[in-house]
Structures are given as C-alpha cells and as structure tokens.
Amino acid sequence: MRKYSILTLVLLILSSLILFAQGDPNVTESESSIDWFQVIVTIGYLGGVFVLFPWVIYTNLKEKLFVDETEYTVDSLSNNDLSEDERNNRATMILNEIENKLTPITDEESGEELKTITKGSQARFIKRSIEYIQQNLKPTDSDIMARVNEIIAVYEDRTKRFFTGSKWIIGFAVGVGSFLLYQTGISTFIFIHFTGVAFYIMSSRTPLYLLEKRMELFGNLGGVIGSIVSGLFIGAGAKHYNVYSDGRKERDYSSELTGGAIYFLIIAVVAMFLGFLVAVLGVVNFFINYMNNALIPTKLETWYEENFVNN
C-alpha cells in the first residue's frame, strides 16, 4: 500500500507541474492555448530530475543483496526475545513463502524444474525477506543458510541491470547542452539539463527478468532511434545523376547539395527535439524499467507484520 501512496504522490506532483507549465488560467481565450511542448519538457525536467531521479538513485543503491558471513551474537538481534528454534522456524517459513511466489520454469538443457524471478513484485519480496532473515533472525541452521545463499544468487543474477536506452539520444542531449553552454554560459538550466541526461542514462537500466520478457513480447526495440538517424545520414549521402538520351550519365552535384542540406536540417531538428526531451524520455523509462521494482524506505519489522502477521 505504501508503494501506491508514493505513486499517487508522484502523479499529484506531475499534475501540479502540468498546471505550472500552463501558466495563468485567467488569461484571455487567444492567449490561453496550452503549449504542450512546454508542458512535456517541464514535466521531464522538474518531475523527472527532482522527483523520480532521486528515487532511481535510491533503488540502485539499495537493491543489491550480499551473502552475510559475519559471526552473530544473540544480543545483536532485533528479535532477541526469540529462541534459536523460533528464529530458524520463522526463517524457514519466509523461505517457503519466497519459493511459493517465484515463477516455475523448465531448464531447456536439463529439463529440470526451476523457480526464478519474472516480476518486480517477486524481486521486492525477496529483497525484504532476505534482509529480514539476515538482520532480524540470523538463523543458525546450515541448510537454511544454504537456501538463503541460493536465493541471493538467483536474485543477484535476475535483477542485474543492462542499459537499454539510445546512445543517439544521449549524444543529442549532450550536444544541445554543450551548445547552450557555449551560447549562454553556466546557468541553472544547464545544470538541470545535464542532470536530466544522467537521469535518462540511469532510468534506461533494465533488470534482466524484465528485459527477457520485453524481448519475448516485442523483440529488440533499443535500436529504433539509431536506425532512423542512420537512415537519415544514408539519405544525406545519396548520389544523384543526370541521365541523357544518348546514354551519358553525369553527377548532379546541385541536387546532392540541396538534398544533403535538407537531410542535415532534418537531422538537426530531430537532434534538437530529442535533446530537449531527454528528461521526458527518462520519465518514460522510469515507468517502464522502475515502476514495478522501485524501492521505498521500509522498516523490516513493519514489513514482516504486514506480510505474515496481519495476513
């Protein structure tokens, strides 16, 4: 429920940004038409950079799990009122619940039945479960710890993130920012713009389980922008010839120059457009790559009560 509350807050902030970008609602009819490009850019820079980017950074810092090999004492436990058997039993119950939530698959090579992560909700549940076991229970049974380490290995493998964004968009955004920096010098907007570039890069990192599902459903969409821009460059370099009735063929340099200029003008417009939209595309990437697996600060004891005591 807390995650949906955070999402509601984010949507309210983005709605406020839309109203802010629209300006004064009391202006005359002729002056009150919405500049949607301004609205979109405002949402990207303010909502993306100042609201979603910190969330992306927090998730990347906190989503890792590590094998805990420290020697523990009972006094270091958050639940030091539990006996050793109770702690081991509670850890076993949590591990069983993890296995119940995982998706069963069949190994193509061995035919063995396995369980793995295919959804963000599974990844979040494992994250909190292992943290709770390691910090609040610290089981002593070697079989339990072996199961914990196996689940950690699955989690680390399946939640590994890969960059799936467009290097063209990054290049365009850096180019636009560099041009503005040259024209106007250092300003607040320049800082926000390059932070938006960093936000786009971070938000373009997709976990493996989500990347596999996307590839299965849609194929490789990552090179769409590159294919379009490459096609424009190819068009700009096309050769033109004049063919005469006697069979002679001559290069038409005038047409080539005109056509090339038009293509490069189109490329410049596309570059400027995508460069300014880099933070907006970061917002889109956030909802695609992070919305179902973004982490929020949670007290582990509260998490345990919500998932095992109150259910």
N, C-alpha and C positions, 0 to 999 in steps of 0.2 A: 504493500500500500504506500510506503514512503516513496518508492520509485515513481509511482503515478502522481504523487503530490509534487515531486520535483519537476516532472514533465509538465504538469499543469502550470507551475510557476514559470517555467521556461516559455510556454505558449503565451502566458499573460504578458511577459516581458517583450516577446516578439510582437504581440499585438500592440503594445504601447509604442514600440518603435515604428510600427506602421502609421499610427496616428501622428507621431512626431514628424515623420517624413512627409506626411500630407500637408503639414503646416496649419495655418489658422483656418478653422472651418467657417468663419464668419465673413470671408471674402466674397466678392461678387461672383455670380454664376460664371462669367467669362474667365475669371482668374482661379476658379476652384477645381479645375480638372486635375486629376491625380497624375503626377509624374511617376509612373510605375517603375521606371529605371532607377529613379532616385530612391523610391521606397525599397526596392530589392537590394540596392547597394547599401543603404542604411542598415537594413536587417543583417546583411552579411558582415559589415564592419563592426557594428555595435553589438548585435546579438551574438554573432559568431566569435568575435575576438574577446569580448568582455564577459560573455555568459558561458558559451559552450567550450571555448578553448581551455579555460581552467579545469573544466570537467574532464576533457580529453587528457590533459596532463595528469590529473589525479588518477584516472583509470590506468594509464600506462605505468605510473609509479607503483600502484598498489595491487595490480592484478597478478603479479608473479607469486609463485609458491616455491618453497625450498625445503629440502629434506632437513629436518631438525634432529641433530645428533647430540645435543647437549645433555649432560647428566642433570637430572632434576631432583629436587627435594620436595617433600610434601608441602613445606612452608611456602614454596614459590607458586603453588596452585591458586587459581582464583576460586576453585571449588575445593578447598582443603578440608571441608566437612564431609566429603565423600570418601568412602573406603576405597582401597585399591580395586576390589572386585566391582564395586559400583562404577568406578571410573572406566574400567575395562568393558563392562557391560554397556554403559552408555556410548562408548566409542564404537562398539560393535553394532549397536542399533543405528547410529548415524551412518556408518559404512554400508550397512544393508540398505538404508534409505537412498544413499548415493547410487548404488547398483540398480535399485528399482527405477530411478529416474533416468538412467543412461539409456541410450538407444542401442538395441541389439543389431549387430551386423554379422555377416559371414565373411571370413577371410577368403579371398578368391584363390589364393595359392594352396592353403592347407585345408580349407573347408571348415575351419574351426569357428565356433560361435564366440563372438566377442561383443563387448559393450564399449561404446565410445560417446564422445560429446558431439552433438549436431545442432545444439541450440544454445542461445545465450543464457537462458534460464538455468540450464544444466551447469554451465560454467560458473555462474554466480553462486549456485547452491554448493558446488564442490569447493569453491574458494572459501566460503564462510564455514563449511563443515570441517575442512582440514585445519583452518585457523583455530576453530573452537576446540578440536581434538588436541592440537599441539599446545595451545595456550591455557585451556581450562581443564583438560583431562590428563594429558601426558600419560597415556596407557603404558603399562609395563610388559604386556604380553607381546612376545616376539612376532607371533602370527598377525596380530593386529597392526603392528608397526610395519610389517612387510606389506600388508594390504594398503596401508596409508601411503607408503612409498610408491607402490604400483599406480595408485590413483593420481599421485603427484606427477608421475612420469606421463600418464595419459593427458592430464591437464596441461602440463607444460608443452607437450607436443601439439595438442589440438588448438590451444589458444595462441600459439606463435603467430605474430602478425607480419603481413607482407604488404609492401607498398603497391597499390593498385591504381594510383592516380595517373595523371598525364604530365609528363615532363615538359610538353609543349606549353601547357597552362602555366606551369611554374616559370618557364623561360619568359613567356609573355608578361607575367605579373612582375617579374624582376626587371624586365625591360621597361615597363611602364613606370615602375617605381624609380628606376635609375634616371629616366627621362625627366620625371617631375623633380627629382632631387637636383638635377643639373639646372633645371629652369627656375626653381623657387628656393633651393637650399633646404636645409633641415627644418622640418616642421612637425607638428603633432600628427598631421595626416600621414606624412611619410612613415613615421613610426608605426601608426596603426596599420598602414598598408602592408609593410613588411611583416608585421605580426600576423596579419591575415594570410600571408604566404606561408608562414610557419604553421598556422592553423590548418591550412589546406593540406600541407605535407603530412602532418600528424593525423588528421582525420581520414586520410587516404589509406591508412594502415588497416588491413582487413585480417581478422583471425582466420586460421586455416579452415576450421569447420565451416565458416560462412563462405569462404572463397570456394571451397569444393561444391557447396550447394549452388552457388551462383553460376559456376562453370557448367554444372549439370543442367541447370534450367535455361541459361541464356548464352552459354559459350563465352568466349573471350571478348568482352566489351572494352577492355582497357585501351586498345589501340585505335578507337574510333576517331578521336581528335587528331591523333598523329596521321591517320590515313587521309583525313580531309585536308589537313595542311600540306601533307606530302603531295596530294593530288593537285593542290593549287600551285605548288612550286614546279611540278612537272608541266602543268599548263603554261606557266610563265616561261618555260624554256622551250616551248614548242616551236618548230621551224615552219616557215611559210614559203611557198614557192609560187611563182607565176609560170604557168604552162601556156606556150603559144601554139598556134595552129600548125606550125612547121615542126613541132616536136621539141623545140628548145625549152629549157627549164632554168629559171633564174631565181635566186633567193630574193624574197620580198622583205628586205630589212625594215622598211617603213611599217608594214603590218606587224612584224615581230616586235618592233619597239612599242607600237601602240598596244598590242595585246599584252606584252610583258608589263607595261606600265599599269594597265588595268588590273592584271592579276596581282601585282605587288600592292596596288592600292587596296584591293580586297583583302589581301593578307594583313596589311597594316590596320585596317578597320577591325578585322577579326581579332588581331592581336590586342588592340586597344580595348575592345569589348570584353574579351576573356580576361585580360589583365585586371580590369576593374572589378570583374565578377569573381575573382579568386576566392574571396572570403565567403561569398554566397555559395559557391561550389563546395567550400569547406563545410557549410551548414548542411548541404545536401548529403555530403559524405558522412557527416556525423550521424544523421538519421539512418543511413544505410549500414554503416560499419560499427556504430557505438550504441545506438538506442537500446538494443536488447542485451547489451553486456556492459554498459557503463556502470561504474561502481559509485556508491554513495557511502559516506561515513556511517558505520553501524556498530552499536555495542553488541558484542558477541553473545552476552547473556540474554539480551533482549531478543536477538535473532533466534536463539535456541528456544526460548519460551514461545515465540510466535509460531515456530515450525514444528515443535514437538510437544509442548505442554498444552498450548491452547487449542491445538487441532484435535 
